[in-house]
Amino acid sequence: MSTDRFADYGRPRRVDGGLRARSARGAIGRSWWSRRFLEVLESFALGTRLTRGRSYARAGQVLRLDIAPGRVTAQVQGSRPRPYEVSIALATFPAALWTRIEDELAGQAFFSARLLAGDLPDELEELFVAAGAPLFPAAVDELTQRCNCPDFAVPCKHLAATFYLLAEAFDADPFELLHWRGRSRADLLDRLRARRAEATGTAVSPAPAAAPGSTSDDSSSAVDALPPVGAARALAGLATTPLAEAVDRFWASPVPLPDRPPRLATGPDLLLRQLGPPAPAIGGPGLLERLRRAYRAFGPG
């Protein structure tokens, strides 16, 4: 059989407004999550097959990319008039497993704080592995790859282009990886907030809707019932003094201050240690040592 069985299809049709990979050359993927995803795919001996779709990804041949729980779908424009339909399936985690993971995340302040701040720390992968739910597939047969193009290779260049764009989607929002595994960003963060509030006892019931005929005093009393936070908590125990009796000390601190502000005792060459040695063109380590002696000589005795 001729190795040029697909040569007669010609070059892919040009696309206007397609999804174009951000990197124009070199490796695709900037974040830890995207690089890790592509490393896993390459470990399945897909490296050379993946590169077939890199030019497609950079040329904007992917028309659409949708990430849903358990399935990524895409449309990729090839040489034929009708775009090819691409699907990459990966099993989602069962609900009971997600519940156990969310309990683990909520129980560790490091993870819950980072997630609620919109960040996925690198250490999250280890937590998922320890919970029996590895984020990335362990074998290529965990991925169900389908494309309706005539190419028999798996992945074909249309699937490969989709993998690259999926990696860049993880760059833009690493929560999409969790979405693919069955839990959207909004659902996960809502569940974490609820668990953290329950664990710390800081849950505040939403204010009831104002009844007909209620006044602003009613709503302000509801606000006053909330516990003080921030500076209000620090000043809550101080006695209230009429302004007329405190004009002469209005700008004074309401609580006693120490006689002297705390001072950090450091050596005179602290800045030099932080900056590191100068470049050889301006003296290198020799200049650093001369500066260190000068700082010590002119510093406080």
LINGI-V217716 format. One line per field, one symbol per residue. ss: DSSP state (a for helix, b for strand, c for the rest). phi: phi as a letter, one per 20 degrees, with the letter a starting at -180 (. if undefined). psi: psi as a letter, one per 30 degrees, with the letter a starting at -180 (. if undefined). Layout:
# LINGI-V217716
ss: ???
phi: ???
psi: ???
This chain:
# LINGI-V217716
ss: ccccccaaacccccccccbccccccccccccaaaaaaaaaaaaaaaaaaaaccaaaaaaccbbbbbbbccbbbbbbcccccccbbbbbbbccccaaaaaaaaaaaaacaaaaaaaacccccccaaaaaaacccccccccaaabbbbbcccccccccaaaaaaaaaaaaaaaaccaaaaaaccccaaaaaaaaaaaaaaaacccccccccccccccaaaaaaaaaccccccaaaaacccccccaaacaaaccccccccccccccccccccaaaaaaccccaaacaaaaaaaaaaaaaaaccc
phi: .ffdfdfffmffffcdnffdffeebmfdodeffffffffffffemdgfffffefffffenfeebccdcgnbdcbdcedeefefeedbcdbfeffgffffffffffffdggffffffencdffffffffffemcgfefebfffdddcbefffefcefffffffffffffffffbfffffffeocfgffffffffffffffemdfdfffffffgnfdfffffffffffffcmffffefeefedggfecffcfefffcfdfgcffceecffdgfffffnfffgfdplgffffffffffffeffe
psi: kkfhfgfffalkkkkkgljkkekflakkkeleeeeeeeeeeffghgeeeefffeeeeffgfjekkkkljfkkllkkkbfleklkkkkjkkklkleeeeeeeeeeeffjeeeeeeeffgkjlefeeeeeefggikekkflfffkjkkkglfkfkjklfeeeeeeeeeefeeeejfffeeeefgjleeeeeeeeeeeeeeefggkkkkklkklkfllfeeeeeeeffkkklbeeeegefkkkkkeffgefheflkflkllekkkkjjllfgeeeeeflkllffgfafeeeeeeeeeeeeflk.
